[in-house]
């Protein structure tokens, strides 16, 4: 009959506050990422065509590598 021991209470207000703040911080981080990407694409476009193709290849390789790492580390 020891299975009916009461569990310690967790503060619900703390979890609710984090639940409300989490989408806001994701929005802020997303906005910063988009701003940096737009600035870097503008700078690369001003440098010329050959740098743009090299940058696209590097970016595609980085995206593929991060995707593979994400899939491997997810399990």
N, C-alpha and C positions, 0 to 999 in steps of 0.2 A: 503494500500500500504506500510505499515511498515514492511512487511514480507521480503522485499528485502534488508535488512541491511547487510552490508559486515561483513563477519566473520573475527576475528583476525587471522593474518597469523601465522602459526606454522613453526618453523625452520626445514626444511627438512634435513639439514646436520646433525643435532643432532640425528634424528631418523635413518638416514643411518649409522652413526657411531655405534650406539648401535646395529643395525641390523648386522653389520659386527663383532662386538666383542662378541655377544651372543653365537654363535656356538663355538668360541674359548674357552670361559670360561666353557661351558658345557663339552668340551673335556678335559680341565684341571681337572675339578671336577671328571669326570668319570675315568680319569687315576689315580687320588689319591685314589678313592674308590677301584678300582681294585687292586692297590698295597697293600692297607691295608687288603683287603680280602685274597690276596695270602699270605701275611706274617702271618696272623692269622691262616689260614688253615695249613700252614707249622708247626707252633708252636703246634697246636692241634694234628696234625699227629704224632709229636714226643712224645707227652704225652701218647698216647695209645688209645686202642680201646674203652674203657668204656667212656672216656671223649669225644671222637668223637661222640658217639651216643647221649650223653646228650647235647652236643653243637648243634647237628643237630635238636634235638627236640626243644631246645630254639630258634634256628634260624627260624625254621618253624613256631613256635608260633608267633614270632615277625613279620614275613612276613605276616602272616594271619591277625594279629591285625592291622598292618599298611595299608593293603589293605582295610579292613573294614572301618577304619577311613577315608581313602581317598575317598571311595565311599560315605560315609555318609556326608562328608564335601564338596563334589563336588556339591551337589544340591544347 
